[in-house]
C-alpha cells in the first residue's frame, strides 16, 4: 500500500513537547512522517488529502464507558432529561406503542431532575403494564425500577437481597426499586443474544466515530460480551479499538487464568473490573459519615474484605490490571488500602480506581505514592453539583470531584465519560475540565473553579494519558512516527478557540488504523 499525505492542517501531535506540524503521512496502518510539508520525504504518495486549514488531533480515547449499553440505548425507551416521573411514564407508553418485545426496557431517568426527588414507585407501572415485565434503569446504572410482572418473573424479592438492602421495601411490600446486585440479577433475564449484541456494538461504533473517538474502554464486559467482541474483531468487523475490563465472573476468570491477556487487532483485554459501592445520586455510594439528606444512611460497601483479598491476588498472580469503581470517600479509602497491600510504592501495575468522586487528602497522597491511576469523569462534577451538595453538604463538597488536585498530585489524569450515563461526545469532558461548567455554561465561573485544568492537560487526558491507563501509550495517544494512524480531523482549534466554540466542534473525519471510518467533508 502506498502512502497517504494529509496536509494544510494544524496538527497537534501531543508528543512530549506538545509540538504542532502541518503534514502527516500514513502508510498501511502506521504514521511514517509528521512535520512540515517542506520536509516530507521523497516517497511515492498515493493520495494527497488537503485538510483545508482544519485541525488534526490524536484519536480521542474514552477510557471508561459502557459501549454495548450505548448501542442498546437506541433500542430502548429514552428516559434521559425527563422532568418528572409522569414524563417517564408517557415516554414508556409512546415507546411501547411502536415496539414489540417480551420486556419493556427504558433507561436514563434521574429523580434529582424532578420537582419530586423521591425514588419512584411501581404502582403506575402495574396498572399500565400488567402483562409485560418492565425494567427502567436509572441514569447511573446502579438502580432500576421494575413492575410486579418483572418481580414475579425474576423472583428478585429474595431474603439475601432484602438483608443487603438491594431490594426496597415499604410496609413489607416491594416498591419496585432495586439496587446493584438485585439489578444485575434482573438483567440476567433480559440478556440479548449475540446477534443483537453485535448490532448494539455496530451502532455504538457509528456514534463514537462521528465524535472522533477511535478507542474506548468497555467498563463492564461479561464473557458473553467478550465472545461477541472477539468474533467481530477476528472477522474484521470491529470498527474501532476496545479495551475490555472483564467482570470477575467464573467464566471470565477461568479464561484469563488459562489464557492471560488478549491483544489482537482492535481488541485488548487485560483487566478485571470490580465495584466497591453504588452511586451518589441514589445514595448507594459508601460514605464515612451519613448522607446530609438521609441521616440514617451511609450507603453500602458491596463486597467483603475476603473478596478483595482474593480478587487482588488473582490480578497479581496473572499480571492483570485491577480496576475498581469507587465513588464515596469510604469506598475510595477501602480500595486504596486494599491496593496498598499488594502494590509497592511507585508501582508499575497501573491499577485503577474509577470515578474517585470523594477523597480525603491522605488518600490523594496514597494515590500518588502507589501510582494508582486516577480515572475520573469531569462531566460528572458539572452534572452532579446542583444536587450533590444536598447529599453530602458544603464541607464534603470541598473534597469531591477534585480533578486539578489529582492532576497536581499524580502529574496526569485520565478522563472518560461513563456513557451512556453521560453523552458520548468526548468534547463535553474537555469543556467540563477547563470550565467546570455544564454544556449550558452553568454555573457562571464554574463549579469550584479551583479545579479547572488547562486545555493542554484536558487534551492529554483523553489521548496520551488515557492510552497510558490502558498500557497502550506505545501505540496510540499521540501522533508520532511508528504509532498507529489513529486521528481525528476537527473544524475547530480546541487549544485556542473561544470556549463557546468547543461544543460546536464537528468531526470532519475519523481515521482508525489508517482507514477513514467516518467522513463528512475531508
C-alpha positions as CSV (number, residue, x, y, z in Angstrom):
1,X,0.0,0.0,0.0
2,X,1.3,3.4,-1.0
3,X,1.4,6.4,1.4
4,X,-1.3,8.9,2.0
5,X,-0.4,12.6,2.8
6,X,-2.6,14.8,4.9
7,X,-1.6,18.4,4.6
8,X,-2.8,22.0,5.0
9,X,-3.8,21.4,8.6
10,X,-2.6,22.3,12.1
11,X,-1.6,19.0,13.6
12,X,-1.5,18.7,17.4
13,X,0.9,15.8,17.9
14,X,0.5,15.7,21.7
15,X,4.1,14.4,21.9
16,X,6.3,15.1,24.9
17,X,6.9,18.7,23.7
18,X,3.3,19.2,22.6
19,X,4.6,20.2,19.1
20,X,2.5,21.1,16.1
21,X,3.0,20.2,12.5
22,X,1.3,20.8,9.2
23,X,1.8,17.5,7.3
24,X,1.3,13.8,8.2
25,X,2.0,10.7,6.1
26,X,0.3,7.4,6.7
27,X,1.4,4.1,5.2
28,X,-0.6,1.0,5.9
29,X,-1.8,1.5,9.5
30,X,1.1,3.5,10.8
31,X,2.3,7.0,10.8
32,X,5.6,7.3,8.9
33,X,6.1,11.1,8.9
34,X,4.9,14.1,11.0
35,X,6.4,17.5,10.3
36,X,6.4,20.4,7.8
37,X,5.1,20.0,4.2
38,X,8.5,21.3,3.0
39,X,10.3,18.4,4.8
40,X,8.3,15.4,3.6
41,X,10.4,12.5,2.4
42,X,10.8,11.6,-1.3
43,X,8.5,8.6,-1.3
44,X,5.6,7.6,-3.5
45,X,2.4,9.3,-2.4
46,X,-0.7,7.5,-3.5
47,X,-3.2,10.1,-2.3
48,X,-2.9,13.8,-1.1
49,X,-5.6,15.0,1.1
50,X,-6.0,18.8,1.5
51,X,-7.4,19.3,5.0
52,X,-8.4,22.9,4.1
53,X,-7.0,24.5,7.3
54,X,-8.7,22.0,9.6
55,X,-7.2,20.7,12.8
56,X,-5.8,17.2,13.5
57,X,-5.6,15.6,16.9
58,X,-4.7,12.1,18.1
59,X,-7.8,9.9,18.0
60,X,-9.9,10.6,21.1
61,X,-10.0,7.8,23.7
62,X,-12.8,7.3,26.2
63,X,-11.2,5.1,28.8
64,X,-14.4,4.4,30.8
65,X,-17.7,3.8,29.0
66,X,-20.4,1.2,28.6
67,X,-20.2,0.6,24.9
68,X,-22.8,-2.0,24.4
69,X,-25.2,-0.1,26.6
70,X,-24.8,2.9,24.3
71,X,-25.9,0.9,21.3
72,X,-28.7,-0.6,23.3
73,X,-29.9,2.8,24.3
74,X,-31.1,3.4,20.7
75,X,-33.4,0.3,21.0
76,X,-35.0,1.1,24.5
77,X,-37.3,3.8,25.8
78,X,-35.2,7.0,26.1
79,X,-35.7,8.4,29.6
80,X,-32.8,10.9,29.7
81,X,-33.6,14.5,30.7
82,X,-37.1,13.8,31.9
83,X,-38.6,16.5,34.1
84,X,-41.0,14.2,36.1
85,X,-41.9,10.6,36.6
86,X,-45.1,11.4,34.7
87,X,-42.9,12.2,31.7
88,X,-41.1,8.9,32.2
89,X,-44.4,7.1,32.0
90,X,-45.5,9.0,28.9
91,X,-42.3,8.1,27.1
92,X,-42.7,4.4,28.1
93,X,-46.3,4.4,26.7
94,X,-45.2,6.0,23.4
95,X,-42.3,3.6,23.1
96,X,-44.4,0.6,23.7
97,X,-46.9,1.6,21.1
98,X,-44.3,1.2,18.3
99,X,-42.1,-1.6,19.8
100,X,-43.0,-5.2,20.5
101,X,-40.7,-7.3,22.7
102,X,-41.0,-9.6,25.7
103,X,-39.9,-6.8,28.0
104,X,-40.4,-3.0,28.2
105,X,-37.0,-1.6,28.8
106,X,-36.1,2.0,29.4
107,X,-33.0,3.9,30.6
108,X,-31.8,7.3,31.8
109,X,-34.3,8.6,34.4
110,X,-32.9,10.8,37.2
111,X,-35.2,11.8,40.1
112,X,-32.8,14.6,41.0
113,X,-34.1,16.4,37.9
114,X,-37.7,16.2,39.1
115,X,-39.6,18.5,41.5
116,X,-40.4,15.4,43.5
117,X,-37.0,13.9,44.1
118,X,-38.1,10.8,45.8
119,X,-37.4,7.5,44.1
120,X,-40.5,6.4,42.1
121,X,-42.8,3.5,42.9
122,X,-44.0,0.7,40.6
123,X,-47.8,1.2,41.2
124,X,-48.5,3.1,37.9
125,X,-46.4,0.5,36.0
126,X,-48.5,-2.3,37.5
127,X,-51.7,-0.5,36.3
128,X,-50.5,0.4,32.8
129,X,-48.4,-2.7,32.0
130,X,-49.9,-5.6,34.0
131,X,-49.0,-8.3,31.4
132,X,-45.4,-7.3,30.4
133,X,-42.4,-7.1,32.6
134,X,-40.9,-3.6,32.8
135,X,-37.3,-2.6,33.7
136,X,-36.5,1.2,33.8
137,X,-32.8,1.7,34.7
138,X,-31.7,4.9,36.4
139,X,-29.1,7.1,34.7
140,X,-26.3,5.8,36.9
141,X,-27.0,2.1,36.1
142,X,-27.0,1.3,39.8
143,X,-30.7,1.4,40.4
144,X,-33.7,0.1,38.5
145,X,-37.5,0.3,38.7
146,X,-39.4,-2.9,37.9
147,X,-43.1,-3.7,37.9
148,X,-44.9,-6.6,39.6
149,X,-44.7,-8.8,36.5
150,X,-40.9,-8.5,36.5
151,X,-40.8,-9.3,40.2
152,X,-42.8,-12.5,39.6
153,X,-40.7,-13.5,36.6
154,X,-37.3,-12.9,38.1
155,X,-38.1,-13.8,41.8
156,X,-35.8,-10.9,42.8
157,X,-37.5,-10.3,46.1
158,X,-35.2,-12.7,48.0
159,X,-34.2,-12.8,51.6
160,X,-30.5,-12.1,50.9
161,X,-31.2,-9.2,48.6
162,X,-33.6,-7.7,51.3
163,X,-31.0,-8.2,54.0
164,X,-28.3,-6.4,51.9
165,X,-30.8,-3.6,51.1
166,X,-30.7,-4.4,47.4
167,X,-34.5,-4.5,47.2
168,X,-36.5,-1.7,48.6
169,X,-39.5,-2.5,50.8
170,X,-42.1,-0.2,52.4
171,X,-44.6,-1.6,54.8
172,X,-43.3,-5.0,53.9
173,X,-44.1,-4.6,50.2
174,X,-41.7,-4.2,47.3
175,X,-41.7,-0.7,45.8
176,X,-40.1,-1.9,42.6
177,X,-36.8,-0.1,43.3
178,X,-33.8,-2.5,43.1
179,X,-30.1,-1.8,43.6
180,X,-26.8,-3.1,42.2
181,X,-26.8,-6.8,42.9
182,X,-30.5,-7.2,42.5
183,X,-30.4,-5.2,39.3
184,X,-27.7,-7.5,37.9
185,X,-30.0,-10.4,38.8
186,X,-32.9,-9.0,36.8
187,X,-30.6,-8.1,33.9
188,X,-29.8,-11.8,33.5
189,X,-33.4,-12.2,32.3
190,X,-33.1,-9.6,29.6
191,X,-29.8,-10.6,28.1
192,X,-29.7,-10.0,24.3
193,X,-28.5,-12.8,22.0
194,X,-25.2,-12.5,20.2
195,X,-26.7,-11.1,17.0
196,X,-28.5,-8.4,18.9
197,X,-25.3,-7.6,20.9
198,X,-23.4,-7.3,17.6
199,X,-25.9,-4.8,16.4
200,X,-25.6,-2.8,19.6
201,X,-21.8,-2.7,19.1
202,X,-22.0,-1.6,15.5
203,X,-24.5,1.1,16.4
204,X,-22.3,2.4,19.2
205,X,-19.3,2.4,16.8
206,X,-21.1,4.7,14.4
207,X,-22.0,7.1,17.1
208,X,-18.5,7.2,18.6
209,X,-16.7,7.5,15.3
210,X,-18.9,10.5,14.5
211,X,-17.4,12.2,17.5
212,X,-13.8,11.4,16.7
213,X,-13.4,8.5,19.2
214,X,-11.0,5.9,17.9
215,X,-10.7,3.9,21.1
216,X,-13.0,3.1,24.1
217,X,-12.6,1.3,27.4
218,X,-15.6,-1.0,28.0
219,X,-16.0,-0.9,31.8
220,X,-18.3,-3.9,32.2
221,X,-17.5,-6.9,30.0
222,X,-19.2,-10.2,30.6
223,X,-17.9,-13.4,29.0
224,X,-20.8,-13.3,26.5
225,X,-19.8,-9.8,25.6
226,X,-16.2,-10.9,25.1
227,X,-17.3,-13.7,22.7
228,X,-19.2,-11.2,20.6
229,X,-16.4,-8.7,20.6
230,X,-13.9,-11.4,19.7
231,X,-16.0,-12.6,16.8
232,X,-16.4,-9.1,15.4
233,X,-12.7,-8.4,15.9
234,X,-11.4,-11.6,14.3
235,X,-13.8,-11.1,11.3
236,X,-12.6,-7.5,10.8
237,X,-16.0,-6.0,11.7
238,X,-14.9,-4.2,14.9
239,X,-14.6,-0.6,13.6
240,X,-12.7,1.0,16.5
241,X,-10.4,-0.2,19.3
242,X,-11.8,-1.6,22.5
243,X,-10.0,-2.1,25.8
244,X,-12.1,-4.6,27.8
245,X,-12.5,-4.7,31.6
246,X,-13.8,-8.1,32.4
247,X,-16.2,-8.5,35.3
248,X,-14.8,-11.2,37.7
249,X,-17.3,-13.9,36.8
250,X,-16.3,-17.6,37.0
251,X,-16.1,-17.8,33.1
252,X,-14.0,-14.6,32.8
253,X,-11.6,-15.6,35.5
254,X,-11.2,-19.1,34.1
255,X,-10.4,-17.6,30.6
256,X,-7.9,-15.1,32.0
257,X,-6.2,-17.8,34.2
258,X,-5.8,-20.1,31.3
259,X,-5.0,-17.6,28.5
260,X,-3.8,-14.4,30.1
261,X,-4.4,-11.1,28.4
262,X,-5.9,-11.0,24.9
263,X,-4.5,-8.5,22.4
264,X,-5.3,-8.8,18.8
265,X,-6.2,-6.3,16.1
266,X,-8.7,-3.9,17.6
267,X,-9.4,-5.8,20.9
268,X,-7.3,-5.7,24.1
269,X,-8.4,-7.5,27.3
270,X,-6.0,-7.0,30.3
271,X,-8.2,-6.1,33.3
272,X,-10.8,-7.1,35.7
273,X,-13.5,-4.6,36.9
274,X,-14.9,-4.5,40.4
275,X,-17.5,-2.4,42.3
276,X,-16.8,-1.1,45.8
277,X,-20.1,0.8,46.2
278,X,-23.0,2.3,44.3
279,X,-23.8,5.8,43.1
280,X,-24.1,9.1,45.0
281,X,-27.4,10.1,43.2
282,X,-29.2,7.1,44.5
283,X,-27.5,7.2,47.9
284,X,-25.6,4.0,47.3
285,X,-22.1,5.5,47.4
286,X,-20.3,4.4,50.6
287,X,-19.6,7.4,52.9
288,X,-17.5,7.7,56.1
289,X,-20.3,9.8,57.6
290,X,-24.1,9.8,57.0
291,X,-25.8,11.4,54.0
292,X,-26.7,15.0,54.7
293,X,-30.2,14.4,53.5
294,X,-30.6,10.9,54.9
295,X,-29.1,10.8,58.4
296,X,-29.6,7.0,58.9
297,X,-27.8,6.1,55.7
298,X,-24.1,5.9,54.8
299,X,-24.5,3.9,51.6
300,X,-23.1,0.5,51.3
301,X,-19.8,-1.3,50.7
302,X,-20.7,-4.0,48.3
303,X,-18.1,-6.7,49.0
304,X,-16.4,-8.3,52.0
305,X,-12.7,-8.0,52.9
306,X,-12.2,-11.6,51.9
307,X,-13.5,-10.8,48.4
308,X,-11.0,-8.0,47.9
309,X,-8.0,-10.1,49.0
310,X,-8.9,-13.0,46.7
311,X,-9.5,-10.7,43.7
312,X,-6.4,-8.6,44.2
313,X,-4.3,-11.7,44.5
314,X,-5.8,-13.1,41.3
315,X,-4.7,-10.0,39.4
316,X,-1.2,-10.2,40.9
317,X,-0.9,-13.9,40.0
318,X,-2.0,-13.4,36.4
319,X,-0.4,-10.0,35.8
320,X,-3.7,-8.2,35.2
321,X,-4.8,-4.7,35.8
322,X,-7.3,-4.3,38.7
323,X,-9.9,-1.7,38.1
324,X,-12.4,-0.7,40.8
325,X,-15.5,1.6,40.8
326,X,-15.4,3.7,44.0
327,X,-17.4,6.9,44.4
328,X,-17.9,7.6,48.2
329,X,-15.0,8.5,50.5
330,X,-15.4,5.3,52.5
331,X,-15.2,3.2,49.3
332,X,-12.2,5.0,47.9
333,X,-10.4,4.7,51.3
334,X,-11.1,1.0,51.4
335,X,-9.9,0.2,47.9
336,X,-6.8,2.3,48.4
337,X,-6.0,0.3,51.5
338,X,-6.5,-3.0,49.5
339,X,-4.3,-1.8,46.7
340,X,-1.6,-0.8,49.2
341,X,-1.4,-4.3,50.5
342,X,-0.5,-5.6,47.0
343,X,1.4,-2.7,45.4
344,X,4.8,-1.3,46.1
345,X,5.4,2.4,46.2
346,X,5.9,3.7,42.6
347,X,4.1,0.6,41.4
348,X,4.1,-0.1,37.6
349,X,0.9,-2.3,37.8
350,X,-1.3,0.7,36.8
351,X,-4.2,-0.5,39.0
352,X,-7.0,2.0,38.6
353,X,-9.8,3.5,40.6
354,X,-12.8,4.7,38.6
355,X,-14.7,7.9,39.5
356,X,-12.9,8.9,42.7
357,X,-15.6,11.4,43.4
358,X,-14.9,11.9,47.2
359,X,-11.4,11.8,48.6
360,X,-9.6,12.6,51.8
361,X,-6.2,14.4,51.4
362,X,-4.3,11.4,52.8
363,X,-6.0,9.3,50.1
364,X,-4.8,11.7,47.3
365,X,-1.2,11.2,48.6
366,X,-1.6,7.4,48.6
367,X,-2.9,7.5,45.0
368,X,0.3,9.4,44.1
369,X,2.7,7.2,46.1
370,X,1.4,3.9,44.9
371,X,0.9,5.1,41.3
372,X,-2.8,4.3,41.3
373,X,-4.3,5.5,38.1
374,X,-6.7,8.4,38.7
375,X,-9.6,7.7,36.3
376,X,-12.4,10.3,36.5
377,X,-15.2,11.8,34.5
378,X,-15.1,15.6,34.6
379,X,-18.7,15.8,33.3
380,X,-20.0,14.0,36.5
381,X,-19.0,17.1,38.5
382,X,-20.8,19.5,36.3
383,X,-23.8,17.2,36.1
384,X,-24.0,16.5,39.8
385,X,-23.1,19.7,41.6
386,X,-26.7,21.1,41.8
387,X,-27.9,18.1,43.8
388,X,-24.7,16.5,45.2
389,X,-24.5,19.3,47.8
390,X,-27.8,18.1,49.3
391,X,-26.4,14.6,49.5
392,X,-23.1,15.4,51.2
393,X,-23.2,19.1,52.3
394,X,-20.9,22.0,51.6
395,X,-17.9,20.8,53.6
396,X,-17.7,17.4,51.9
397,X,-18.2,19.0,48.5
398,X,-14.8,20.6,49.0
399,X,-13.1,17.2,48.8
400,X,-15.2,16.0,45.9
401,X,-14.7,16.0,42.1
402,X,-11.1,17.0,42.6
403,X,-9.7,17.0,39.0
404,X,-6.9,19.6,39.5
405,X,-5.8,18.2,42.8
406,X,-5.4,14.7,41.3
407,X,-3.6,16.2,38.3
408,X,-1.2,18.1,40.5
409,X,-0.5,15.1,42.7
410,X,-0.1,12.4,40.0
411,X,1.1,14.5,37.1
412,X,-1.6,13.2,34.8
413,X,-5.4,12.5,34.9
414,X,-7.5,10.0,32.9
415,X,-10.8,11.4,31.7
416,X,-13.7,9.4,30.3
417,X,-17.5,9.9,30.1
418,X,-19.1,6.8,31.5
419,X,-21.5,7.0,28.6
420,X,-24.4,6.5,28.2
421,X,-24.7,7.9,31.7
422,X,-23.3,11.0,30.1
423,X,-23.4,11.7,26.4
424,X,-20.7,10.1,24.2
425,X,-19.2,13.3,22.8
426,X,-15.7,13.5,24.3
427,X,-15.6,17.2,23.9
428,X,-18.1,17.6,26.7
429,X,-15.4,16.2,29.0
430,X,-12.8,18.6,27.5
431,X,-15.1,21.5,28.1
432,X,-16.1,20.5,31.6
433,X,-12.4,20.1,32.5
434,X,-11.4,23.6,31.5
435,X,-14.6,25.5,32.5
436,X,-16.2,23.4,35.3
437,X,-19.5,24.2,33.6
438,X,-22.4,22.3,32.2
439,X,-23.0,22.3,28.4
440,X,-25.2,25.4,29.0
441,X,-22.4,27.3,30.7
442,X,-23.8,26.8,34.2
443,X,-22.7,27.9,36.8
444,X,-21.2,31.2,35.8
445,X,-17.4,31.0,36.5
446,X,-17.6,27.2,37.0
447,X,-18.4,24.8,39.9
448,X,-15.4,25.0,42.2
449,X,-13.2,26.8,39.6
450,X,-10.0,26.0,41.6
451,X,-10.3,22.5,40.0
452,X,-10.1,23.8,36.4
453,X,-7.3,22.3,34.3
454,X,-5.5,23.7,31.2
455,X,-6.6,22.8,27.7
456,X,-3.3,21.0,27.1
457,X,-3.9,18.8,30.1
458,X,-7.6,18.3,29.1
459,X,-6.5,17.1,25.6
460,X,-3.8,14.8,27.1
461,X,-6.4,13.3,29.5
462,X,-8.4,12.0,26.5
463,X,-5.4,11.0,24.4
464,X,-1.9,10.0,25.6
465,X,-2.8,9.8,29.3
466,X,-5.9,7.7,28.5
467,X,-3.7,5.4,26.3
468,X,-1.3,5.0,29.3
469,X,-4.1,3.9,31.5
470,X,-4.7,1.0,29.0
471,X,-1.0,0.1,28.6
472,X,-1.2,1.4,25.0
473,X,0.8,4.6,25.0
474,X,3.5,3.0,22.7
475,X,0.8,2.5,20.0
476,X,-1.6,5.4,20.4
477,X,-2.4,8.7,22.1
478,X,0.0,10.9,20.2
479,X,0.8,11.4,16.5
480,X,4.4,10.2,16.2
481,X,6.3,8.1,13.8
482,X,5.7,4.4,14.3
483,X,2.4,4.8,16.1
484,X,-1.0,3.7,14.9
485,X,-2.6,6.1,12.4
486,X,-5.5,6.9,14.7
487,X,-6.5,10.5,14.4
488,X,-9.5,12.9,14.1
489,X,-9.8,15.9,11.9
490,X,-11.9,18.7,13.5
491,X,-13.1,22.0,12.3
492,X,-12.0,23.8,15.5
493,X,-8.8,24.7,17.2
494,X,-9.5,23.3,20.7
495,X,-6.4,24.8,22.2
496,X,-7.0,28.4,21.1
497,X,-10.7,28.8,20.2
498,X,-13.2,30.7,22.3
499,X,-14.7,28.4,25.0
500,X,-18.2,28.9,23.4
501,X,-17.0,27.1,20.2
502,X,-15.8,23.9,21.8
503,X,-19.1,22.1,22.0
504,X,-20.0,23.3,18.5
505,X,-16.9,21.5,17.0
506,X,-17.6,18.9,14.4
507,X,-15.5,15.9,13.4
508,X,-14.8,16.1,9.7
509,X,-13.1,12.7,9.5
510,X,-12.1,9.9,11.9
511,X,-9.2,7.6,10.9
512,X,-8.6,4.3,12.7
513,X,-5.5,2.4,11.7
514,X,-5.1,4.5,8.6
515,X,-8.6,3.9,7.3
516,X,-11.3,6.5,7.2
517,X,-14.1,5.2,9.4
518,X,-16.1,8.4,9.4
519,X,-16.1,11.3,7.0
520,X,-18.2,14.4,6.3
521,X,-16.1,16.8,4.2
522,X,-12.4,15.8,4.1
